């Protein structure tokens, strides 16, 4: 028996817990039974124990969407179960890429096995369809490269690179791998190292621990803002250049535009960054010319390391700086 008191203000069994109509999913439902060992647990806790291949946040989302019925009823994540209840779970397809079509877009695959793909993304490739970029994305390419990936959240994409940031990315091929990699990222167990050309000369090393959120005025930008999400970037100087520097950045968190925002916040924006760096007219002539020739931010994901989601074996991958960033370095190098 579910110990939950229904009142006229609660949704009916035919409505989701927030009052919306329940989702009518055509996906195959899964039928589970709550064990006695879960007595007194929240619905989402019991469900997480029964379906460990899914993240807790994903299960909570399904409960909110009305995809989980407990003895035929729709409850909240916080409601309790007492053992013996019948659960019906209807995951459904991920609506965020329901209309995306497979496209034969070339991918530079660094590593692929039954669980994971590691890619070297070129600058200019959008990762996920969105406003103004509904086709020609990495997601479209993945749907063509490995069609079963369509059933996974975000087609297996567990982290993003900005459109004009190049370098290494990992993509899950199975639900178990997707959940494991998402959890590893959240636990800061994935090593992500970037190299960037920045304006000016930053300190030899340091760390930037400042919260990041949406800019209060310009909603296209992110910014260091009070009340933003915690973010930590560690950096070190690799090479001093003419009016610039090559730096290495290590991410401890993965906020939107994190490296770009953090470096701009200390006065050393990424060269060529169309959002956070000064316009060419405000740069020294050589820097301005180099930024214009680049046509994008000089930021590249050079290393990616993580434990294999199935075996736990350590994996590490390296990507050399692309030709456009190497060319910019040659222009900006100070003669010996």
N, C-alpha and C positions, 0 to 999 in steps of 0.2 A: 504493500500500500504506500502511496505517495503522500507524505504529510504536508499538504499544501492546501490552504483554505482559499477557495475561490469566492470572490464577491462580485457584484455587478460591475465593478470597475475593472476586473480582470478580463483579458481577452477570452473569447470562447475557444473551444478546441479547434475551430476552423480558422482561427486567426493566429498570426505569429505573436510572440510575447510582447512586441511593441505595438500591437494593434493592427498591423498590416495583414492582408490576406496571406495565408500560407502559400509557400512556393509549391507549384505543381510541377514536379520534376519528372521527366521521362527516363532519368537515369535509373539503373538497377539499384534497388534499395538493399541495404544490409540489415539483417535481423540479428540482434544480440540480446543476451540476458545479463542483467546486472547480478554479479556474484554476491554472496552473503558478506564477503570480505569488504565490500564497498559500502556497507550499511553506514548511514550518517554522512556520506560524502555528498558534495555538490554534484549536480548532473554533469557539468563539464569535467570534473575530476574523475568520475566514474567512467565517462566516455573516453577520456585520455588514456586510462589504464587498459581499456578494451581495444583502443585503436591507436597504439603508440607510434604508428607510422605517420600520424598527422600531428601537427603542432597544436598546442592548446588554443592559440588565438584563432586558428582555422576552425577548430571545433566550436568555439564560442560564436564565431561568425555564422556557422551553419545553424546553431541554435537560434540566434537572432533572426535568421532568414526563414525559420520555420521548417528546416530540413531534418529536424530530429523530433521524433514523437516518442513519448514515454507512456506506455500503456495506452496509446492512441491519443494522448494529449500533448499539447505544445506548452513547454514550461520555459522558465528562465534558467540561465546558467547557474544561478545561485540556489535554485531549489534543490532540496535533498532527495536522495533515493535511499531505500532501506533493504535492498536485496530482493531478487526475484522479478523485478520489473522487466518488461519487454521493451527493447529499444528498436525503433525503425529509423535508419539513417539513409537519407537520399542526397548524396553529395552533389549531383548535377555537374554540368560543365562550368568551367570558369568563364563568367560572362565577359570578362575583360578582353578575351581574345576570341569570343564566339564567332565574330564575323571576319576574323583575319584569315587570309588565304595563303596557302603555301606558295612560295616564289623561289625560283631557281637562282638564288643569289649565292655567289661563291663565298665560302667560309674558309678561313685559314685555321685549320684544326691542328692544335699542338699535341693534343692527347685525347684519345677516346677509348672507353671500355664499356662494359654493360651498364655502368651506373652513372658515369660522368663524362662530360665533354669539356675540354679546356680550349678556349679560342683566343686568337690574337686579333682583336677587333681593330679595323682601320679607322682613322679619323673620318668623320662624315657619315658614318653608319649609325642611325638611330636604333636604340635597343628595343623599345617597345612602342607599338602604335599609340598615337595621341594626336592632339590638335595640330593639324597641318602636316602630320606624318602618319597617314593611315596605311601606306604601302611602302615597300622597299626597306623594311626594318629587319633587325636581327631576328625578331620573333617570326616574321614571315619566312626567313631563311631556315630557321630551325624546324618549322612545320614541314618544309620540303625535305630537309636533310634527314629527319627522323620523325615520320608522321605520328607514331604513338605518343610523342611528347605533348600532343594536343590535350591529352587528358590531365596534364599536370597544372598546378597553379602557375600562372604566368609562363606557361610552356617551358617549365623547368628553370627559368631565369631566377637566380637567387640574389643577385646584386647587379648593379648597373654601372656603366661608364657613360659620362655625358657624350652627346653626339660627336663633339670634336675633341674628345680625349681618346687616345689610342691605347692598345695594350691588352693585357691578359684578363680574361673573364672565365668563370666556371659556370657550367649549366648542368643541372641534374637530368638524368634520363628516366629515373624511377621515383615513385612517391617516397619510398624509404630514403633514397639518397637526397631528395629535395628537403625533407624534414630534417635529416641529419646535418646538411650543409647550412640550412637556415639557423639551426640551433648553434652550430659551431661559430657562425658569424656573430650571433647574439652573445655568445660566451667569450668573444674576442680570441678565438682559437684559430682564426684564419689570418695568415700573415700577408699583408698587401703593401708592396713597396712601389713608389712612384718616383720618377725623376721629372724635374721641371726646370725650365729657364725662367728666372724671375728678374724683375726690374730692381736695380740697385744691388747693394752688398749686405746680405743678412748676416747675423752672427754665425760663428763657426758651427754652433749647434744650439738646440733649444727645443722646447715643447710649447705648444699653444693649446691651452685648455680653456675654451670659451664656448658658451652655449650658442647654438645656431637655430635660427627660426626664420620665418618669412619676414622680409623687409616690411616695416610698418607703413611705408608709403608706396614704394615701387614693388608690387606684388610679383613681378617677374624675377626679382632678385631674392637671394637669401642674405642673411646678415647675422653678425654677432648681436644678439638681443637678450635682454633679461627675460627669463622665462622660457628661453629656447631649450632645445634638447641638448643634453650634455654631449660634448665633442672634444676629442683629443687627437692632435696631430704632432708627431715628433719629426724634427727635421735636422739635417746637417749639411754643411757646405761641402760640395764636391770639387768645385772649380770656380775661381774668380774670373769674370769676363769683363769686357769693356762696357761699363755701365750696367752690368747685369751679373748673374751668377747661375751656375748649375747646382741645384740642390736635390737631395734625396728626402722624400717624405714617407713616413710610416704611419698608416692609419690604425688607430685603436678603436675608432668608431667609424660609422659609414653614413654620415649625414649628406643630404643633397648639397652638392657643390662644396663639400667640406674643405678640401685642400685649397681651392680657389678663394673661398671666403676667409679662411684662416690666414693665408699668406697676405691677402689684401689688408687684413686687419692689423698686421704688423708693418705695413708700408712697403711690402715687396710682392706686388701682384704678379701673377703668371703672365709672361710676355705673350702678347697677342690675344689675351682674354677679351672677348667683345663685351662682356658684362662688367667685369671688375677691374680691368686695367685702364690706365689713362688712354685717351685717344691719341693716335699717332702724332697729331700736331703738338702734343704736350710732352713728347719724348725727344731725346737727343736724336739727331738725324740718322745715325747708324742704327739705333734701336728702332726708330720709326720704320725705316726701310725693311729691316729684318722682320718686324711684326707684320708688315703688309705682305711681304713675300710668303710668310707662313700661312696667313689667312685663317688661323685658328690658334687656340691656346697651346703653348708648348708644354704639354703635360702627357706623360706616357706611363702606363702601368708596366713596370719592368719585371717584377717578381710576384709570384703567387705561390703560397705554400699552405697545405692543409692535409688533414688525415683523410684517407680514402673512406667514403661513407659506408662502405660494406666491410672492408678488411681492417680498417684502422691504420694501414701502412702509410708512412709519411710520403707525401708527394710535394715536389718543388719544381717550379717552372720559371724560365727566364726568357724575356723578350728584349732583343737589342733595340736601341733607339731607332725610330724610322728615319728615312732619308731626309725628310723636311726638317726635323729637329737637328739632325747631324749637320745639315747645311747651315742652319742658323748658328750652331756652335762654331763652325769654321769661320764665319764672318765675324763673330764677336770675340774670338780668342785673341788674347793680348800676345803680341810677338815676344818670344823668349829673349 
